[in-house]
Amino acid sequence: MRRHLARIYVEAVGVLALAAVALAIWLATGPAGWPALLGAATWLLALGLIGAGKVLPSRLVARLPRHPWPLYGLAAAATVASGFVSGLAFALAATGLAALLGYTLWFSRQHRPSPVVAVGERLPDFPLQTVHGDEVGSAALTHEPHVILFYRGSWCPFCVAQITAIAGQYRALSERGVRVALISSRRAEETEELSARFDAPMDFYVDSGGQAAAALDIVQEGGTPVTFAGGAGDAGGDTVVPTVIITRADGTVAWIHHSDDHRVRPEPSLYLEVIDREGIAVARDGS
């Protein structure tokens, strides 16, 4: 049930927001007057928060807060004020407030993975493909230090913002002898197109069938909105819990981070801090 609700949540909010605006305009033409428009305000705030990731620059998307308290305050104020207009305006505003809270407190929340792999252990075996279709496995990530990022796909603005931030720090990672591996279950063509956006030698892999995600227990059921269905491994609309794994030169895990909210990701500066603190950096060839 949750999988199906999650997959249509964003689209449903969009449709209901348009309906709420139309109904509020109709109310405003009657005795209630323009204050009836308050009934649609909360829906517009919810729609604005959901769409922010698509319209804001990546550097701002990466800094969106877990809880947008100003929006909560505006939505609550609009709901209270609409109660003095009419019962229908209040009902509109209250349901819009519920949609806003549902997005941040329910839809954005991620599955809590079980501790399949712990710090000090090696990654489990799982298959991967390069963007050119070559079959490789997790062993390809164990011969030198890596920052391994499991991301949802190029359709996710928060993932693109995170990858953009990592690309911006690639030189600092390279100087420490650390490679970057980016893994998604989306089609190889989509992954290759995304890789072409970044002028940084990062390694992109395809998790066909979501086998790597399953091996690490980071499958997020129903995490792909129906609008973006069609990835190689998102059968049933499943995607991944955004996850970062940092490994040492011997392939053992040094640090793991699972995002409990898909809109909130760790900054690359934290990766550098972990790499320096744990002594993961290795000398580059010829240095």
C-alpha positions in Angstrom: 0.0 0.0 0.0 2.8 2.4 0.9 4.6 1.7 -2.3 1.6 2.7 -4.4 0.8 5.8 -2.4 4.4 7.0 -2.5 4.7 6.5 -6.3 1.7 8.8 -7.0 2.1 11.3 -4.1 3.9 14.0 -6.0 1.6 13.8 -9.0 -1.5 13.7 -6.7 -0.4 16.8 -4.9 0.0 18.6 -8.2 -3.4 17.6 -9.5 -5.1 18.4 -6.2 -3.3 21.8 -5.9 -4.7 22.8 -9.3 -8.2 21.7 -8.2 -7.8 23.6 -4.9 -6.8 26.8 -6.8 -9.8 26.5 -9.1 -12.2 25.9 -6.2 -10.6 28.8 -4.3 -11.1 31.2 -7.3 -14.7 30.0 -7.5 -15.2 30.8 -3.8 -13.6 34.2 -4.3 -16.2 35.2 -6.8 -18.9 34.7 -4.2 -19.7 36.4 -0.9 -16.4 35.3 0.7 -14.4 37.5 -1.7 -10.7 37.4 -2.2 -9.9 36.1 1.3 -11.2 32.7 0.0 -7.9 32.4 -1.9 -6.3 31.6 1.4 -7.8 28.2 1.0 -5.4 27.4 -1.9 -2.3 29.0 -0.3 -1.2 25.9 1.5 -1.5 23.8 -1.6 0.7 26.3 -3.5 3.2 26.2 -0.7 3.3 22.4 -0.8 3.6 22.4 -4.6 6.4 25.0 -4.4 8.4 22.9 -1.9 8.1 19.8 -4.1 9.0 21.7 -7.2 11.9 23.6 -5.6 14.4 20.9 -6.5 13.6 21.2 -10.2 13.8 25.0 -10.5 16.6 26.0 -8.1 20.3 25.9 -9.0 22.1 22.7 -7.7 24.0 24.7 -5.1 20.8 25.8 -3.5 19.0 22.5 -3.8 21.9 20.9 -1.8 21.2 23.4 1.0 17.4 22.9 1.3 16.6 22.2 5.0 15.0 19.0 6.3 12.2 21.1 7.9 11.2 24.3 6.0 9.9 26.0 9.2 9.0 29.3 7.4 6.8 27.4 5.0 5.2 25.5 8.0 4.5 28.8 9.6 3.0 30.4 6.5 0.8 27.3 5.9 -0.4 27.2 9.5 -1.2 30.9 9.4 -3.1 30.6 6.1 -5.1 27.6 7.5 -6.1 29.6 10.7 -7.0 32.7 8.7 -9.1 30.7 6.2 -11.2 29.5 9.1 -12.5 33.0 9.4 -13.6 33.0 5.7 -15.7 29.8 5.3 -15.7 26.2 6.2 -14.8 25.2 2.7 -11.9 27.5 2.5 -10.6 26.1 5.9 -11.0 22.5 4.6 -9.0 23.4 1.5 -6.2 25.0 3.5 -6.1 22.2 6.1 -5.8 19.5 3.5 -3.0 21.5 1.8 -1.2 21.8 5.1 -1.6 18.0 5.5 -0.1 17.5 2.0 2.9 19.8 2.9 3.6 17.9 6.1 3.0 14.6 4.3 5.8 15.4 1.9 8.4 16.3 4.5 7.4 13.9 7.3 6.3 10.8 5.3 7.1 10.8 1.6 10.7 12.1 2.1 11.5 9.6 4.8 13.7 6.6 3.8 13.9 3.0 4.7 16.4 2.2 7.5 18.8 -0.4 6.1 19.9 -3.3 8.3 23.7 -3.4 9.0 24.6 -5.7 6.1 28.1 -4.4 6.0 29.9 -2.7 8.9 32.9 -0.5 9.2 36.1 -2.7 8.8 34.3 -5.2 6.6 34.5 -5.7 2.9 31.7 -5.0 0.5 29.5 -8.0 -0.2 29.7 -9.4 -3.8 27.2 -7.9 -6.2 27.1 -7.4 -10.0 27.5 -4.1 -11.7 27.6 -2.9 -15.3 29.6 -0.1 -16.8 27.7 2.4 -19.0 29.1 0.5 -22.0 27.5 -2.7 -20.8 30.6 -4.5 -19.5 29.9 -6.8 -16.6 31.9 -6.1 -13.5 31.3 -6.6 -9.8 31.8 -5.0 -6.4 35.4 -6.3 -6.6 36.1 -3.5 -9.0 35.6 -1.1 -6.1 38.1 -2.7 -3.8 41.5 -2.1 -5.3 41.9 1.5 -4.3 40.1 4.0 -2.0 36.7 4.9 -3.1 33.8 7.2 -2.4 30.8 5.1 -3.5 27.5 6.9 -4.1 24.3 5.1 -4.6 21.9 7.6 -6.1 18.3 7.4 -7.3 18.8 8.7 -10.9 19.1 11.8 -13.0 15.4 12.5 -12.5 16.1 13.3 -8.8 17.3 16.9 -8.5 18.8 16.2 -5.0 20.9 13.4 -6.5 22.1 15.7 -9.3 22.9 18.4 -6.8 24.9 15.9 -4.7 26.8 14.6 -7.8 27.5 18.2 -8.8 28.9 18.9 -5.4 31.2 15.8 -5.5 32.4 16.8 -9.0 33.3 20.2 -7.6 35.5 18.4 -5.1 37.0 15.9 -7.4 40.4 17.4 -7.6 40.7 17.3 -3.8 39.6 13.6 -3.8 42.0 12.8 -6.7 44.9 14.4 -4.8 44.2 11.9 -2.0 44.2 9.0 -4.4 40.5 8.4 -3.9 38.2 7.4 -6.8 34.5 8.2 -7.1 32.0 5.5 -8.1 28.4 6.5 -8.8 25.8 3.7 -8.9 22.1 3.8 -10.0 19.6 1.2 -11.3 18.5 3.5 -14.1 19.1 2.6 -17.8 22.7 2.6 -19.1 21.8 5.3 -21.7 20.4 7.6 -19.0 23.4 7.0 -16.8 25.8 7.7 -19.7 24.0 10.9 -20.5 24.3 12.0 -16.9 28.0 11.1 -16.8 28.6 13.4 -19.8 27.4 16.4 -17.9 30.4 16.4 -15.6 33.9 17.3 -16.5 35.4 15.0 -13.9 36.7 11.4 -14.3 34.1 9.7 -12.1 33.1 6.1 -12.7 29.4 5.5 -13.4 27.9 2.1 -13.0 24.5 0.5 -13.6 22.9 -1.7 -10.9 20.8 -3.7 -13.3 17.8 -5.2 -11.5 18.7 -3.5 -8.3 20.9 -6.4 -7.2 23.5 -4.3 -5.5 20.9 -2.3 -3.6 19.3 -5.5 -2.5 22.6 -6.9 -1.3 23.1 -3.8 0.9 19.4 -3.6 2.0 19.1 -0.1 0.6 16.1 -0.7 -1.6 13.5 2.1 -1.2 10.1 0.6 -2.1 8.0 2.9 -4.3 10.6 5.6 -4.3 10.4 6.4 -8.0 7.4 8.6 -8.9 5.3 7.1 -11.7 6.3 10.0 -14.0 9.9 8.8 -13.9 9.3 5.0 -14.2 11.3 3.0 -16.6 14.7 2.4 -15.1 16.5 -0.9 -15.6 16.2 -1.8 -11.9 13.2 0.1 -10.6 10.7 -2.7 -11.1 7.6 -1.8 -9.1 8.8 1.8 -8.8 11.6 0.9 -6.3 14.8 2.9 -6.1 17.6 3.2 -3.5 18.1 4.9 -0.2 20.7 7.5 -1.0 23.9 6.0 0.4 27.6 7.0 0.6 30.2 4.4 1.4 33.9 5.3 1.8 36.4 2.4 1.4 40.1 2.1 2.2 42.8 0.9 -0.2 42.4 -2.7 0.9 38.6 -2.6 0.1 37.3 -2.4 3.7 34.6 0.0 4.6 35.7 3.1 6.6 32.4 5.0 6.7 28.8 4.6 5.7 26.0 7.1 5.5 22.4 6.4 4.7 20.1 9.4 4.1 17.0 9.1 6.3 15.4 12.0 4.2 16.0 11.9 0.4 16.2 15.7 0.4 19.2 15.9 2.8 22.6 14.7 1.8 26.1 15.0 3.4 28.4 17.6 1.9 31.6 16.5 0.1 33.6 18.4 2.7 32.5 15.7 5.2 34.0 13.0 2.9 37.3 14.8 2.8 37.2 15.0 6.6 36.6 11.3 7.0 39.3 10.5 4.4 41.9 12.7 6.3 40.8 11.5 9.8 40.9 7.8 8.9 44.2 8.1 7.0 42.6 6.7 3.8 44.5 8.9 1.4 47.2 7.2 -0.7 50.1 8.6 -2.8 49.2 9.2 -6.4 51.3 7.5 -9.1 54.5 9.3 -9.8 54.3 11.4 -6.6 
